[in-house]
Amino acid sequence: MEENMEQTEPPSYETPKYDGVSDVFQPVILLLSGCLVQSESAGLPVLYELDRDVNLMGQVTRKAVFSRHEPRPNNNTSYQRHIYDLECPHAITSTSRYTYLITSVSRKALGSVGLKKTSVPRPGFKVMRINRSDEDEELFEISKKDGRYEWWDNEAKRIAIEDSANGQAKLIITTALPRQLADVRNFWVASRRWARLCRLQLALVATWCLRIWHDAAANEDKSILGGLKKKLEIRNSQRSSWSVLGGVLGGP
């Protein structure tokens, strides 16, 4: 199903490539390579960075730092702005209702966001903006279809699809970006409307990394349980063999 939506991706640092027909900027594909998030297009600078590889983080790890690379004025270098902390609080000491969440450490962020696992109508998650004095607000819904996660906004419009290639995770943002936003080099000075969209984009990318961490930890648990089950089966098999051998040796 085709959706005609406004793109929430902050502008990249390349010259925009227009489609020549309509006044839109083509959707973007983000690639998570180790600790770095960047556009799939070759030669472009890093957009976001983590201080840990979320694919290798299990439940022992409790925190990772998520930063955005921002250009320095009047030169071609960039610096890291700390935006979110990805967290998995300890179940015993935590007061959070979310097992996995991103905590805002910057006024540039939308706020803290929690990841809530769901099973109906299909396996996935709800991404909730955490409000201290009111009910939490649903930002996105993540559902799994044909082995891939799809991201939907709170108006039931699909905004992104997850994929992977050569062991690297991809986030395919499926919306179109209006040209006036693509031309904005420093999106923090955009209008309030665009600023909120950009903050939503930050929350989207950070929560994508959080979701990958969640599944990596879950797979680690399955691997541990599978190993223990295998050891138990081997031990029971050995006991059964010794019982049979004992019966033979102790027979009449």
N, C-alpha and C positions, 0 to 999 in steps of 0.2 A: 504494500500500500504506500502510495506516495504521500508525503507530508510536505506542506508548504509552511515552513517555520523560519523564524529568525535565528541565526546562528549565535551561540553563546560563547564561542571560542575567542579569547583575546587575540588581537592581531599579531601575526608572526612578524619577524624582523626582515622578511624578504619583501621584494617588490610584489604587490598583489598581482595575481594572474586572473584576469577576468575572462568570462566565457564568450564575450563578444556579441552576445544576444541580449541577455538581460542584465540588469544592474546588480549582479550578485557576485560574490567571491566564492569559489568552489569549496565544498566541505573539506575538512582536514582529517588526516590520519595521524594519531599520536602513537609513538613507539616507546615502550619501556625497555631500556637496555641497561641491565644492572641497576645502578642508582639514578640513571638519567632518563628524563622524559623529553622527547623532541619530536619534531615533525618527521614523517617518513621520508620527505624530500631530502635528497642528499645535499650536504654542504650548509645546512641551516644551523644556527646556534641552538644550544640547549635552552629549553623553555622552563623546565622544572627540575629539581634535584632532591633526592633523599639522602640521608646520611647512612642508610643501610639498604641492602638489597631485600625487598619485601618477599621475593620468591624463596629466600633462604631463612626467613624469620619464622620461628615456631612459637609456641606458647610461652617458652622461657623468656623471650624478649618482650618487654613491656612498652617500649616507646621507640618511635623513629621521627626524625625531623623532616618536614616537607617545606621546601623553599622555592620561590620563583626567581628566575634570572631576569633582572631588569637592566635595561641599557643605561649606561652613564651618559649624561649630557655632553654633547660636543665631541664624542669619540666612539670608537667601535667596540669598547669593552663593556662588560656587564658585571653586576654584583648580585649576591644572593640576598633576597629579602625573606626572612623567616615568617611563614604564613600560618602553618598548622603544625601541631604535634599529633602524629598517629599513635593511638594508645590502645592497649589491651590491659586494663587495670586488673590487679589481683583480686580474685573472687572474694577472698576473706576480708580484705581491707577496703574494697571499693564501695562507694555510695552511689555509683552510677547505675542506671537501669539498663545500660548498654554494655555488652561484653567488648565490643569494638567501637571506637569513636575517634573523631578528629576534633582536637581542641584548638580553638582560635587563639593565636598569640599576636594578632595584628588587627588594627582597625580597618585594614584593607579587606579583611575576610568577611564572609557573610555571617559568621558565628560558628559555634560548636555544633557538630553534626554526629548523630548516632546511626549505627548500622543494625537494623532489626531483621532477624532471619524469619522468613515466612515459608509456609508449605502449601497454602491454598491460594488461588486455584492451581498454581504450579510452583515448584521450588524456586526460591529467590530471596530478595531482601527488600525492605523499605528503608529509604534514606530519610532520616528525620532531623529537622532543625530543632535543636534543643532550646526550649524557652523556660526560663526560671519561674516566671509568674503565671504561665498559661500552658495550655496543652501544646505538645510538640507539633510542629508543622511538617507535613510530608512534602519533601522536595522532589524526590525521584522514586520510582519503583524499578527494581531490577528483576527480570524474569529470565529463566533459562529455557531456551527453545532450540531443539536440534543440536544440543551440546554447546551452544553459545549463549552468553548473557546479552540481553537487550535492555537498554535504559529508556524509561518513559518519564515524561514530566507529569506534573499534577493535573494536566489537562488531557491525559491519556494520549499524548503524541510522542512517537518514538524519536529520541534525540541522539542515540548512539548505539553501536553494536560492538561487542568485544570479539576479537579474533586473535590468532597467534600464527607465527611463521618463524621457522628456524629457532624455535625455543624462546622467542621474544613475544611478549604480550602487545596487542594492538588495541587501541580505542578508536573506532571509526565514527567520527561525529557526523551524523547524517543530515544536518541542517544546513541551510544556505546563509551566508553572511552578507548583509547589505553593504554596498560599496562604501558608504559614508563611514561605517565602522572600520572596514578594512584599511581605510586611509588614515585612521587615527593612530599615531605612533606611540603616544603615551595614553593608554586607555583610562588611567586614573583621572584624567582631566576631562573625560567624556561627560555627557549629560547624566543625570541621575539614573535614567532608565538604562542606559548602556552600562553604567557603573554596576548596577544590580546584576545585569546579565553577565558581566565579567566576573563578578563575585560568585555567581552561580557556577560559572565555568571552573573557577578555582576549586570550589567545593566538589564539583563533578570529578575532576582529575584526582584530587586528594582522596576522595572516597573510592575511586577506581583502584588506587594503590592499596587502600585499606581492605577492599574486597579481595584482592589478590593475596594479601597477608592472611586474611581469614581462611581462605581455601588452602593455602600452603600449610597453615597450622593444623587444619582439619585432616589433610592428607598425611601429615606427620603422625597424628594420633592413630589414623587407620593403619599406618605402616607398623607402628609400635604394637597395636593390638593384634595385627596379623602375625607379627613375629612371635608374640607370646602364645598365640593360639597354635602356631606351628610347633613350638617347643613343647607345649602341653600334649599335642597329638603324638609327637615322637616319644615323649616320656611314657604315655599310656600304652603305646605300641610296644615299647621295651618291656614294660611291666607284664603285658599280655604274653609276650614271647617267653619271659622268664617263668610265668605261671605254667605255660604249656610244657616247657622244658622240665620244670620241677615235677609235673605230673608224670612225665615219661620216665624220669630217673627214679622217682619214688614209687613207681608202679610195681605190681607183683612180678 
